[in-house]
Amino acid sequence: MVAPKLNERILSSLNKRSVAAHPWHDLEIGREAPDIFNVVVEISKGSKVKYELDKKTGLIKVDRVLYSSVVYPHNYGFIPRTLCEDGDPMDVLVLMQEHIIPGAFLRAKPIGLMPMIDQGENDDKIIAVCADDPEFRHISSLGELSPHRLAEIRRFFEEYKKNENKEVAVNDFLPTEAAKEAIQVSMDLYNEYV
């Protein structure tokens, strides 16, 4: 039996109802949320490129290259099916051993909340660990991280927009329960408005 030609195989796998999945709306948040949840990675650890979700298409687009001589200290992304005051899904910084390609998703566990004001608007970040990374999955609170790691995270977010003349203020980190509450509020807001 001869296999169909490539374009015939592709066309036969499609139908009129086929559409690309939108990572914000079509990916489940996870049954255990807000304790364990999915995160779509937008920016890899070590990157100077600021990628972000294009809300219309669901694709990850290049927003800009950072103007400062800094790189993202950990993988950065968003929680699907959440909505925050700024009109975006909930932001997450995920601590783990490896850098993850933009567009991939993983399971994460919150360990704290970093309240942040970006140009006068609330833009809080969940601090999480990868739930499937054996080096990090046992961590349950910010207190289990070194003070240096927390200082590095804070400093990155305080500095990364300075050369764009944009003001960012990072407030004191909050515990795991505050992170879970923020995730739940963003889940509820998404369900109410989307």
Solvent accessible surface area in square Angstrom, and as a share of the most:
residue,aa,sasa,rsa
1,M,243,1.09
2,V,140,0.80
3,A,70,0.55
4,P,71,0.45
5,K,147,0.62
6,L,114,0.57
7,N,96,0.49
8,E,92,0.41
9,R,116,0.42
10,I,91,0.46
11,L,122,0.61
12,S,94,0.61
13,S,86,0.56
14,L,98,0.49
15,N,101,0.52
16,K,206,0.87
17,R,212,0.77
18,S,53,0.34
19,V,133,0.76
20,A,92,0.71
21,A,80,0.62
22,H,26,0.11
23,P,27,0.17
24,W,15,0.05
25,H,55,0.25
26,D,78,0.41
27,L,35,0.17
28,E,101,0.45
29,I,19,0.10
30,G,27,0.26
31,R,247,0.90
32,E,98,0.44
33,A,18,0.14
34,P,26,0.16
35,D,67,0.34
36,I,29,0.15
37,F,2,0.01
38,N,17,0.09
39,V,0,0.00
40,V,2,0.01
41,V,1,0.00
42,E,12,0.05
43,I,0,0.00
44,S,15,0.10
45,K,57,0.24
46,G,44,0.42
47,S,20,0.13
48,K,77,0.33
49,V,39,0.22
50,K,25,0.11
51,Y,54,0.21
52,E,52,0.23
53,L,14,0.07
54,D,33,0.17
55,K,96,0.41
56,K,186,0.79
57,T,73,0.43
58,G,7,0.07
59,L,121,0.60
60,I,46,0.23
61,K,87,0.37
62,V,93,0.53
63,D,59,0.31
64,R,45,0.17
65,V,85,0.49
66,L,5,0.02
67,Y,133,0.51
68,S,10,0.06
69,S,112,0.72
70,V,40,0.23
71,V,75,0.43
72,Y,2,0.01
73,P,20,0.13
74,H,5,0.02
75,N,0,0.00
76,Y,13,0.05
77,G,0,0.00
78,F,2,0.01
79,I,0,0.00
80,P,0,0.00
81,R,74,0.27
82,T,0,0.00
83,L,24,0.12
84,C,29,0.18
85,E,141,0.63
86,D,47,0.24
87,G,33,0.31
88,D,46,0.24
89,P,10,0.06
90,M,7,0.03
91,D,20,0.10
92,V,0,0.00
93,L,0,0.00
94,V,0,0.00
95,L,0,0.00
96,M,18,0.08
97,Q,79,0.35
98,E,107,0.48
99,H,114,0.51
100,I,37,0.19
101,I,125,0.64
102,P,46,0.29
103,G,43,0.42
104,A,32,0.25
105,F,116,0.48
106,L,20,0.10
107,R,97,0.36
108,A,0,0.00
109,K,40,0.17
110,P,1,0.01
111,I,0,0.00
112,G,0,0.00
113,L,11,0.05
114,M,0,0.00
115,P,21,0.13
116,M,0,0.00
117,I,56,0.28
118,D,17,0.09
119,Q,102,0.45
120,G,68,0.65
121,E,107,0.48
122,N,71,0.37
123,D,24,0.12
124,D,44,0.23
125,K,2,0.01
126,I,0,0.00
127,I,0,0.00
128,A,0,0.00
129,V,0,0.00
130,C,7,0.04
131,A,14,0.11
132,D,78,0.40
133,D,9,0.05
134,P,90,0.56
135,E,95,0.43
136,F,14,0.06
137,R,127,0.46
138,H,123,0.55
139,I,13,0.06
140,S,59,0.38
141,S,43,0.28
142,L,16,0.08
143,G,71,0.68
144,E,90,0.40
145,L,16,0.08
146,S,59,0.38
147,P,114,0.72
148,H,134,0.60
149,R,78,0.28
150,L,35,0.18
151,A,56,0.44
152,E,76,0.34
153,I,0,0.00
154,R,63,0.23
155,R,143,0.52
156,F,10,0.04
157,F,1,0.00
158,E,45,0.20
159,E,42,0.19
160,Y,8,0.03
161,K,19,0.08
162,K,113,0.48
163,N,96,0.49
164,E,29,0.13
165,N,144,0.74
166,K,67,0.28
167,E,144,0.65
168,V,24,0.14
169,A,51,0.40
170,V,15,0.09
171,N,70,0.36
172,D,108,0.56
173,F,39,0.16
174,L,69,0.34
175,P,87,0.55
176,T,23,0.13
177,E,105,0.47
178,A,24,0.18
179,A,0,0.00
180,K,46,0.20
181,E,110,0.49
182,A,21,0.16
183,I,0,0.00
184,Q,69,0.31
185,V,96,0.55
186,S,3,0.02
187,M,29,0.13
188,D,73,0.38
189,L,47,0.23
190,Y,18,0.07
191,N,112,0.57
192,E,122,0.55
193,Y,149,0.57
194,V,93,0.54
